[in-house]
Amino acid sequence: MDATTMLRTFCDAVEARDGKAFAQLFAEDGVYHDVFYGAFEGREKIAELIDDWFYRTAEDFRWVMHDPVSDGKTLYARYTFSYRSKLPEAKGNRAMFEGVSIMQLRDGLIATYHEVANTAPAFVDLNFAPERIAKIVAKQGAALKARDEMKKHLAK
């Protein structure tokens, strides 16, 4: 499957709440690292992320991948993403994000998925209190500092 088809299938599966189709894009031992919910490993857990975690507090997902670039081992794509929140404080608002998907590929499947996402505008859309935003951003910062790539940056 070429990158454009893979990305369209990826987005369509999320929008259709089809975790099984989404998970089939991943290697058996694939890992999806979600910016909010953390790591989901294996197809069963990845399907659960879509069917349960994503739709627990949101609906009407829209996901579009833009400008994909791949060397066959790594696939990058800029994305725009939104959903209608079911959280009471959001009052039905649509939360909107932009970001970059980073996928390590193996045998034509996604081995690992990471993303870099601009979450700040969505927090405003969701009417999150400043304390809640600070807690989420601190968690994202801790996850960043825990990555191997950051060791050099943390050295004294």
Backbone as a chain_set.jsonl record, in Angstrom:
{"seq": "MDATTMLRTFCDAVEARDGKAFAQLFAEDGVYHDVFYGAFEGREKIAELIDDWFYRTAEDFRWVMHDPVSDGKTLYARYTFSYRSKLPEAKGNRAMFEGVSIMQLRDGLIATYHEVANTAPAFVDLNFAPERIAKIVAKQGAALKARDEMKKHLAK", "coords": {"N": [[0.855, -1.179, 0.0], [0.618, 2.177, -0.874], [1.905, 5.301, 0.498], [0.008, 7.424, 0.481], [-2.464, 6.096, 0.223], [-2.367, 4.535, 2.552], [-2.448, 6.539, 4.534], [-4.944, 7.73, 4.004], [-6.644, 5.575, 4.566], [-6.049, 5.271, 7.263], [-7.016, 7.734, 8.37], [-9.737, 7.571, 7.569], [-10.576, 5.303, 8.992], [-10.454, 6.15, 11.669], [-12.362, 8.214, 11.605], [-14.625, 6.7, 11.065], [-14.925, 5.22, 13.3], [-13.683, 2.697, 13.397], [-11.865, 0.68, 14.748], [-10.674, -1.825, 14.295], [-10.024, -1.876, 11.51], [-8.257, 0.273, 11.528], [-6.222, -0.693, 13.263], [-5.201, -2.759, 11.711], [-3.425, -1.532, 10.03], [-1.12, -1.469, 11.385], [1.872, -3.146, 12.51], [1.885, -6.405, 14.06], [3.058, -6.13, 16.61], [2.989, -3.43, 16.826], [3.124, 0.019, 17.945], [1.217, 2.697, 19.101], [1.711, 5.91, 19.949], [-0.003, 8.067, 21.694], [-0.666, 11.526, 21.976], [-2.201, 12.397, 24.138], [-3.199, 10.114, 25.574], [-1.133, 8.288, 25.868], [0.932, 5.327, 25.328], [-0.116, 2.671, 23.222], [0.049, -0.659, 22.718], [0.26, -3.243, 20.326], [-2.178, -4.758, 18.158], [-4.776, -5.209, 19.245], [-4.956, -3.451, 21.459], [-4.514, -1.036, 20.147], [-6.763, -0.89, 18.491], [-8.655, -0.644, 20.507], [-7.972, 1.88, 21.484], [-8.987, 3.555, 19.461], [-11.762, 2.774, 19.223], [-12.745, 2.952, 21.843], [-11.275, 4.758, 23.706], [-10.846, 7.166, 22.137], [-13.49, 7.786, 21.372], [-14.865, 7.99, 23.729], [-15.07, 10.499, 24.957], [-15.552, 12.154, 22.865], [-16.73, 12.957, 19.516], [-17.703, 12.833, 16.021], [-15.28, 12.952, 14.45], [-12.669, 14.367, 12.484], [-10.095, 13.968, 10.268], [-7.286, 14.815, 8.486], [-4.566, 14.138, 6.439], [-1.671, 15.76, 5.269], [0.684, 16.51, 2.691], [2.512, 14.128, 2.601], [5.654, 12.477, 3.229], [8.029, 10.051, 2.523], [10.611, 7.608, 2.986], [10.328, 4.976, 2.757], [11.025, 3.717, 5.082], [10.48, 5.503, 7.088], [7.662, 7.524, 7.607], [6.386, 10.664, 7.217], [3.869, 13.047, 7.888], [2.063, 16.027, 7.676], [-0.699, 17.08, 9.612], [-4.225, 17.914, 9.975], [-6.706, 17.984, 12.432], [-9.738, 17.28, 14.091], [-12.456, 17.252, 16.464], [-15.738, 16.889, 17.904], [-16.316, 17.75, 21.123], [-17.479, 15.859, 23.928], [-17.25, 16.511, 26.515], [-18.461, 18.071, 29.462], [-17.672, 20.769, 30.105], [-16.816, 21.713, 27.667], [-19.005, 22.277, 26.159], [-20.003, 21.249, 23.744], [-18.246, 22.175, 21.833], [-16.026, 22.235, 18.965], [-12.919, 20.83, 18.964], [-9.77, 21.709, 17.753], [-6.79, 20.743, 16.101], [-3.396, 20.851, 14.935], [-0.681, 19.097, 13.511], [2.175, 16.875, 13.272], [2.587, 13.703, 12.003], [4.598, 10.927, 12.728], [5.834, 8.103, 11.515], [7.292, 4.975, 11.924], [8.09, 2.497, 9.686], [7.593, -0.957, 8.868], [7.9, -3.67, 6.837], [5.822, -2.674, 5.218], [3.915, -1.91, 7.049], [2.823, 0.006, 9.939], [5.145, 0.363, 12.404], [5.79, 1.929, 14.618], [4.075, 4.775, 15.874], [4.288, 8.166, 16.328], [3.537, 11.513, 17.365], [3.749, 15.018, 16.892], [2.088, 17.552, 18.235], [0.175, 20.527, 18.095], [-1.402, 21.385, 20.723], [-2.432, 23.441, 22.22], [-4.398, 25.389, 21.127], [-6.686, 23.766, 21.096], [-7.198, 23.3, 23.789], [-8.191, 25.729, 24.602], [-10.472, 25.821, 22.991], [-11.864, 23.769, 24.245], [-12.501, 24.826, 26.65], [-10.864, 24.423, 28.92], [-9.683, 24.7, 32.255], [-7.03, 26.811, 33.484], [-5.339, 25.422, 35.319], [-5.758, 22.764, 34.669], [-4.784, 22.686, 32.056], [-2.091, 23.247, 32.563], [-1.375, 20.919, 33.946], [-1.676, 18.931, 31.959], [0.193, 19.811, 30.037], [2.527, 19.616, 31.545], [2.666, 16.839, 31.834], [3.053, 16.103, 29.156], [5.547, 17.293, 28.794], [7.12, 15.791, 30.579], [7.001, 13.291, 29.337], [8.364, 13.878, 26.969], [10.931, 14.458, 27.972], [11.616, 11.935, 28.851], [12.291, 10.477, 26.624], [14.708, 8.793, 24.579], [16.016, 10.401, 22.654], [16.294, 12.796, 23.948], [18.325, 12.723, 25.792], [20.871, 13.938, 25.434], [20.148, 16.606, 25.605], [19.42, 16.863, 28.214], [21.679, 16.412, 29.636], [24.137, 17.487, 31.965]], "CA": [[0.0, 0.0, 0.0], [1.432, 3.387, -0.913], [1.729, 6.182, 1.661], [-1.239, 8.185, 0.399], [-3.558, 5.164, 0.522], [-2.268, 4.193, 3.971], [-2.892, 7.674, 5.338], [-6.387, 7.899, 3.83], [-7.255, 4.481, 5.322], [-5.797, 5.65, 8.66], [-7.976, 8.781, 8.739], [-11.1, 7.061, 7.388], [-10.887, 4.361, 10.073], [-10.73, 6.939, 12.876], [-13.626, 8.912, 11.4], [-15.708, 5.709, 11.054], [-14.846, 4.458, 14.556], [-13.362, 1.336, 12.984], [-10.581, 0.357, 15.355], [-10.089, -3.02, 13.683], [-9.389, -1.45, 10.262], [-7.13, 1.117, 11.915], [-5.172, -1.539, 13.833], [-4.616, -3.583, 10.652], [-2.35, -0.762, 9.417], [0.033, -1.599, 12.274], [2.482, -4.459, 12.72], [1.303, -7.106, 15.219], [3.628, -5.552, 17.831], [3.058, -1.989, 16.627], [2.815, 0.892, 19.088], [0.689, 4.029, 18.811], [1.977, 6.82, 21.07], [-0.967, 9.161, 21.609], [-0.226, 12.719, 22.692], [-2.962, 12.523, 25.379], [-3.465, 8.873, 26.299], [0.059, 7.477, 26.038], [1.264, 4.261, 24.382], [-0.999, 1.513, 23.047], [0.879, -1.633, 22.018], [-0.431, -4.385, 19.757], [-3.39, -4.404, 17.406], [-5.971, -5.183, 20.1], [-4.939, -2.204, 22.237], [-4.642, 0.081, 19.21], [-8.192, -0.84, 18.134], [-9.337, -0.136, 21.7], [-7.725, 3.322, 21.514], [-9.928, 4.222, 18.555], [-13.168, 2.456, 19.5], [-13.152, 3.314, 23.206], [-10.642, 5.958, 24.257], [-11.136, 8.35, 21.324], [-14.923, 8.1, 21.306], [-15.433, 8.104, 25.077], [-15.38, 11.895, 25.279], [-15.582, 12.952, 21.636], [-17.459, 12.385, 18.379], [-17.592, 13.603, 14.785], [-13.859, 13.162, 14.173], [-12.233, 14.727, 11.135], [-8.636, 13.877, 10.246], [-6.748, 14.935, 7.133], [-3.107, 14.146, 6.34], [-1.2, 16.636, 4.207], [2.091, 16.552, 2.288], [3.298, 13.008, 3.113], [7.01, 12.25, 2.746], [8.497, 8.771, 3.044], [11.727, 6.929, 2.344], [10.026, 3.555, 2.873], [11.274, 3.316, 6.47], [9.821, 6.498, 7.92], [6.63, 8.286, 6.914], [5.988, 11.9, 7.885], [2.765, 13.767, 7.267], [1.432, 17.108, 8.44], [-2.133, 16.791, 9.675], [-5.218, 18.721, 10.674], [-7.522, 17.014, 13.158], [-10.701, 17.904, 14.99], [-13.587, 16.447, 16.939], [-16.693, 17.591, 18.751], [-16.132, 17.24, 22.476], [-18.637, 15.524, 24.758], [-16.972, 16.945, 27.884], [-19.438, 19.112, 29.836], [-17.129, 22.127, 30.056], [-16.583, 22.095, 26.272], [-20.281, 22.766, 25.644], [-20.182, 20.818, 22.363], [-17.303, 22.828, 20.925], [-15.108, 21.451, 18.156], [-11.508, 21.022, 19.312], [-8.989, 21.621, 16.521], [-5.354, 20.562, 16.278], [-2.554, 20.559, 13.793], [0.496, 18.411, 13.983], [2.951, 16.061, 12.351], [2.641, 12.279, 12.308], [5.899, 10.33, 12.454], [5.605, 6.662, 11.544], [8.348, 4.049, 11.525], [7.447, 1.443, 8.915], [8.249, -2.256, 8.762], [7.154, -4.57, 5.947], [4.624, -2.014, 4.721], [2.996, -1.613, 8.153], [3.327, 0.965, 10.917], [5.751, -0.262, 13.588], [5.546, 2.89, 15.699], [3.464, 6.052, 15.51], [4.437, 9.292, 17.256], [3.08, 12.755, 16.774], [4.028, 16.302, 17.515], [0.812, 18.224, 18.03], [-0.1, 21.81, 18.729], [-2.617, 21.123, 21.489], [-2.878, 24.633, 22.943], [-5.684, 25.944, 20.681], [-7.784, 22.87, 21.47], [-7.515, 23.491, 25.204], [-9.051, 26.913, 24.654], [-11.757, 25.383, 22.421], [-12.515, 22.871, 25.204], [-12.754, 25.591, 27.875], [-10.132, 23.847, 30.044], [-9.16, 25.633, 33.258], [-5.568, 26.933, 33.4], [-4.681, 24.365, 36.104], [-5.851, 21.518, 33.899], [-3.847, 22.833, 30.945], [-0.744, 23.11, 33.115], [-1.165, 19.501, 34.274], [-1.511, 18.207, 30.695], [1.451, 20.223, 29.425], [3.588, 19.027, 32.364], [2.73, 15.413, 31.477], [3.683, 16.047, 27.84], [6.958, 17.625, 29.003], [7.774, 14.635, 31.209], [7.128, 12.259, 28.299], [9.429, 14.323, 26.076], [12.21, 14.295, 28.669], [11.884, 10.509, 29.05], [12.693, 9.859, 25.36], [16.15, 8.641, 24.348], [16.532, 11.518, 21.888], [16.473, 13.98, 24.772], [19.401, 12.526, 26.754], [21.895, 14.976, 25.23], [19.604, 17.891, 26.032], [19.282, 16.839, 29.67], [23.015, 16.259, 30.242], [24.618, 18.713, 32.635]], "C": [[0.898, 1.239, 0.0], [1.053, 4.3, 0.259], [0.402, 6.929, 1.637], [-2.443, 7.31, 0.739], [-3.555, 4.793, 1.999], [-2.821, 5.321, 4.841], [-4.392, 7.913, 5.204], [-7.142, 6.822, 4.604], [-7.17, 4.765, 6.818], [-6.873, 6.649, 9.114], [-9.42, 8.286, 8.643], [-11.502, 6.14, 8.529], [-11.199, 5.103, 11.371], [-12.095, 7.6, 12.746], [-14.829, 7.966, 11.458], [-15.79, 4.901, 12.351], [-14.643, 2.962, 14.258], [-11.958, 0.983, 13.459], [-9.903, -0.84, 14.715], [-9.376, -2.657, 12.378], [-8.159, -0.598, 10.547], [-5.956, 0.264, 12.376], [-4.491, -2.403, 12.779], [-3.509, -2.845, 9.889], [-1.041, -0.912, 10.188], [0.578, -3.026, 12.259], [1.835, -5.085, 13.959], [1.77, -6.491, 16.533], [3.749, -4.033, 17.742], [2.646, -1.213, 17.873], [2.349, 2.251, 18.566], [0.906, 4.866, 20.068], [1.061, 8.03, 20.909], [-0.531, 10.322, 22.486], [-0.971, 12.899, 24.02], [-2.972, 11.244, 26.209], [-2.257, 7.969, 26.489], [0.184, 6.377, 24.992], [0.241, 3.128, 24.42], [-0.248, 0.52, 22.176], [0.071, -2.84, 21.576], [-1.754, -3.975, 19.136], [-4.636, -4.325, 18.275], [-6.064, -3.875, 20.868], [-5.104, -0.979, 21.332], [-6.093, 0.228, 18.76], [-9.009, -0.266, 19.292], [-9.158, 1.381, 21.823], [-8.756, 4.053, 20.659], [-11.369, 4.022, 19.025], [-13.652, 2.922, 20.871], [-12.571, 4.658, 23.631], [-10.989, 7.209, 23.456], [-12.601, 8.757, 21.447], [-15.596, 8.214, 22.676], [-15.886, 9.531, 25.364], [-15.464, 12.78, 24.041], [-16.355, 12.211, 20.55], [-17.195, 13.261, 17.165], [-16.137, 13.986, 14.505], [-13.651, 13.522, 12.705], [-10.707, 14.758, 11.153], [-8.184, 13.894, 8.801], [-5.225, 14.988, 7.219], [-2.712, 14.963, 5.111], [0.288, 16.39, 3.936], [2.936, 15.381, 2.811], [4.669, 12.9, 2.435], [7.493, 10.942, 3.37], [9.706, 8.278, 2.265], [11.532, 5.412, 2.393], [10.245, 3.018, 4.276], [10.56, 4.231, 7.455], [8.832, 7.268, 7.05], [6.262, 9.482, 7.785], [4.788, 12.477, 7.147], [2.275, 14.851, 8.222], [-0.054, 16.781, 8.492], [-2.925, 17.918, 10.304], [-6.241, 17.729, 11.22], [-8.507, 17.781, 14.02], [-11.754, 16.889, 15.412], [-14.514, 17.354, 17.73], [-16.609, 16.951, 20.131], [-17.47, 16.95, 23.164], [-18.397, 15.907, 26.222], [-17.914, 18.092, 28.249], [-18.907, 20.539, 29.692], [-16.907, 22.622, 28.629], [-17.849, 22.608, 25.598], [-20.477, 22.448, 24.156], [-19.233, 21.442, 21.361], [-16.482, 21.817, 20.142], [-13.685, 21.83, 18.574], [-10.679, 20.791, 18.059], [-7.496, 21.62, 16.83], [-4.68, 20.583, 14.914], [-1.308, 19.89, 14.35], [1.218, 17.7, 12.862], [2.94, 14.634, 12.872], [4.003, 11.754, 11.873], [5.731, 8.829, 12.621], [6.853, 5.916, 11.103], [7.651, 2.866, 10.879], [8.282, 0.167, 8.926], [7.362, -3.16, 7.92], [5.816, -3.968, 5.503], [3.581, -1.674, 5.777], [3.642, -0.608, 9.096], [3.867, 0.195, 12.124], [5.565, 0.636, 14.81], [4.967, 4.172, 15.107], [3.721, 7.022, 16.653], [3.853, 10.508, 16.566], [3.603, 13.931, 17.574], [2.803, 17.133, 17.203], [0.761, 19.555, 18.755], [-1.45, 21.67, 19.432], [-3.211, 22.383, 22.121], [-4.206, 25.211, 22.438], [-6.878, 25.076, 21.085], [-8.174, 23.057, 22.927], [-8.409, 24.705, 25.403], [-10.441, 26.55, 24.125], [-12.57, 24.56, 23.423], [-12.862, 23.554, 26.526], [-12.07, 24.99, 29.106], [-9.634, 24.965, 30.963], [-7.628, 25.68, 33.153], [-4.826, 25.824, 34.159], [-4.682, 23.039, 35.35], [-4.878, 21.554, 32.715], [-2.423, 22.634, 31.442], [-0.424, 21.652, 33.431], [-0.907, 18.681, 32.996], [-0.16, 18.537, 30.061], [2.63, 19.659, 30.219], [3.764, 17.537, 32.04], [3.403, 15.242, 30.113], [5.185, 16.34, 27.951], [7.728, 16.469, 29.625], [7.978, 13.517, 30.193], [8.251, 12.614, 27.324], [10.797, 14.081, 26.718], [12.593, 12.83, 28.864], [12.373, 9.819, 27.772], [14.21, 9.834, 25.201], [16.749, 9.835, 23.62], [16.845, 12.739, 22.739], [17.646, 13.869, 25.752], [20.463, 13.616, 26.65], [21.413, 16.326, 25.77], [19.492, 18.004, 27.559], [20.618, 16.704, 30.39], [23.48, 17.587, 30.827], [26.005, 19.061, 32.22]], "O": [[1.835, 1.327, 0.794], [0.031, 4.104, 0.917], [-0.257, 7.052, 2.669], [-3.34, 7.741, 1.465], [-4.61, 4.74, 2.631], [-3.578, 5.072, 5.779], [-5.049, 8.262, 6.185], [-8.162, 7.109, 5.23], [-8.127, 4.52, 7.553], [-7.551, 6.429, 10.118], [-10.231, 8.551, 9.531], [-12.643, 6.186, 8.989], [-12.117, 4.719, 12.095], [-12.899, 7.552, 13.677], [-15.922, 8.373, 11.85], [-16.627, 4.007, 12.481], [-15.337, 2.1, 14.796], [-10.999, 0.985, 12.687], [-8.677, -0.867, 14.602], [-8.243, -3.084, 12.16], [-7.135, -0.737, 9.878], [-4.825, 0.468, 11.934], [-3.319, -2.749, 12.934], [-2.734, -3.478, 9.173], [0.021, -0.528, 9.699], [-0.158, -3.984, 12.025], [1.299, -4.372, 14.808], [0.981, -6.343, 17.466], [4.514, -3.42, 18.486], [1.923, -1.717, 18.732], [2.991, 2.866, 17.714], [0.35, 4.566, 21.125], [1.319, 8.909, 20.087], [-0.077, 10.12, 23.612], [-0.423, 13.5, 24.944], [-2.772, 11.293, 27.422], [-2.347, 6.973, 27.206], [-0.384, 6.476, 23.904], [-0.202, 2.691, 25.482], [0.061, 0.817, 21.022], [-0.707, -3.395, 22.351], [-2.367, -2.984, 19.53], [-5.476, -3.451, 18.059], [-7.128, -3.258, 20.924], [-5.756, -0.005, 21.708], [-6.6, 1.345, 18.658], [-9.943, 0.506, 19.077], [-10.086, 2.086, 22.221], [-9.328, 5.055, 21.089], [-12.108, 4.99, 19.202], [-14.826, 3.25, 21.041], [-13.321, 5.599, 23.889], [-11.389, 8.217, 24.04], [-12.911, 9.937, 21.608], [-16.789, 8.509, 22.752], [-16.951, 9.75, 25.941], [-15.45, 14.007, 24.147], [-16.6, 11.009, 20.647], [-16.544, 14.3, 17.266], [-15.801, 15.16, 14.346], [-14.358, 13.046, 11.817], [-10.1, 15.477, 11.947], [-8.639, 13.09, 7.988], [-4.663, 15.782, 7.974], [-3.339, 14.867, 4.056], [1.051, 16.095, 4.856], [3.984, 15.617, 3.412], [4.824, 13.187, 1.248], [7.385, 10.742, 4.58], [9.82, 8.493, 1.058], [12.458, 4.653, 2.107], [9.705, 1.969, 4.626], [10.097, 3.797, 8.511], [9.128, 7.616, 5.907], [5.875, 9.326, 8.943], [4.709, 12.402, 5.92], [2.097, 14.616, 9.417], [-0.611, 16.262, 7.524], [-2.401, 18.75, 11.045], [-6.597, 16.758, 10.552], [-8.163, 18.805, 14.61], [-11.914, 15.829, 14.807], [-14.13, 18.439, 18.166], [-16.81, 15.745, 20.278], [-18.446, 17.683, 23.006], [-19.248, 15.653, 27.074], [-18.141, 18.988, 27.436], [-19.619, 21.419, 29.209], [-16.82, 23.829, 28.404], [-17.776, 23.297, 24.58], [-21.033, 23.248, 23.405], [-19.399, 21.255, 20.156], [-16.268, 20.69, 20.589], [-13.305, 23.001, 18.54], [-10.863, 19.786, 17.372], [-7.006, 22.366, 17.677], [-5.314, 20.362, 13.882], [-0.935, 20.093, 15.505], [0.927, 17.885, 11.681], [3.246, 14.385, 14.039], [4.5, 12.089, 10.797], [5.512, 8.339, 13.728], [7.407, 6.19, 10.038], [6.726, 2.295, 11.456], [9.511, 0.208, 8.986], [6.201, -3.386, 8.259], [4.807, -4.669, 5.424], [2.491, -1.206, 5.449], [4.854, -0.395, 9.059], [3.128, -0.537, 12.783], [5.227, 0.165, 15.896], [5.319, 4.59, 14.004], [3.408, 6.731, 17.808], [3.693, 10.533, 15.346], [3.859, 13.833, 18.774], [2.506, 17.394, 16.037], [1.241, 19.689, 19.881], [-2.503, 21.817, 18.812], [-4.377, 22.384, 22.515], [-5.076, 25.503, 23.258], [-7.955, 25.594, 21.381], [-9.355, 22.982, 23.268], [-9.282, 24.707, 26.271], [-11.456, 26.914, 24.719], [-13.798, 24.637, 23.453], [-13.446, 22.935, 27.415], [-12.62, 25.035, 30.207], [-9.221, 26.03, 30.504], [-7.005, 24.689, 32.773], [-3.795, 25.341, 33.69], [-3.708, 22.288, 35.398], [-4.226, 20.554, 32.416], [-1.637, 21.929, 30.81], [0.699, 21.206, 33.2], [-0.013, 17.835, 32.972], [0.547, 17.641, 29.601], [3.633, 19.262, 29.626], [4.89, 17.041, 31.981], [4.226, 14.344, 29.933], [5.996, 15.705, 27.276], [8.866, 16.2, 29.239], [9.023, 12.866, 30.192], [9.004, 11.737, 26.902], [11.708, 13.559, 26.075], [13.772, 12.518, 29.026], [12.829, 8.677, 27.837], [14.905, 10.751, 25.64], [17.869, 10.246, 23.926], [17.582, 13.624, 22.304], [17.932, 14.826, 26.472], [20.903, 14.157, 27.665], [22.199, 17.091, 26.328], [19.472, 19.103, 28.112], [20.689, 16.861, 31.608], [23.248, 18.656, 30.262], [26.557, 20.058, 32.686]]}, "num_chains": 1, "name": "protein.A"}
